[in-house]
Amino acid sequence: MKLTNRAVFLRCIAIAAGLLFLAVALGAFGAHALTKIFAAKQLANWHTAINYMVIHAFALIVVAVIMQFLPKQAKRLQRAGQAFLLGIFLFSGSLYIWALTLYTPLVYLTPIGGLLFLIGWGLLFLAIRKAAKE
């Protein structure tokens, strides 16, 4: 099923809003419940996960808005949004789970998530650059 730019826009905004809601909830949980039971490194990783989740949830909103102004770049922008979303799950998700369980092999997913963030920013850059040349 092919989505229109409007449908993609609304889906991106809804996903971003859900992620931001979750980030606030997890931040509050970390600040009030986990500070007493987590070691300093666990708490630092928890906060890093939240920070990157918030940054890239807002990046999803940016992608959705830019897509409305650059419809010819919709495919590249959709891929940027997908990279940001998958990056959030791998980067932040692996840090959340590691902080809760101390299961070390999960940290190998973290740099893959970081690479996806970089790919998302690169695709966003390329979409804007290509649109500027049109």
URVENQUI-V836835 format. One line per field, one symbol per residue. phi: phi as a letter, one per 20 degrees, with the letter a starting at -180 (. if undefined). Layout:
BEGIN
phi->???
END
This chain:
BEGIN
phi->.eefgfffgfffffffffffgffffffffffddefedefgffffffffgfgfffgefffffgffffgfecffdgffffffffffffffffffgfffffffdmffgfffegffffffgffgffffgfffffffef
END
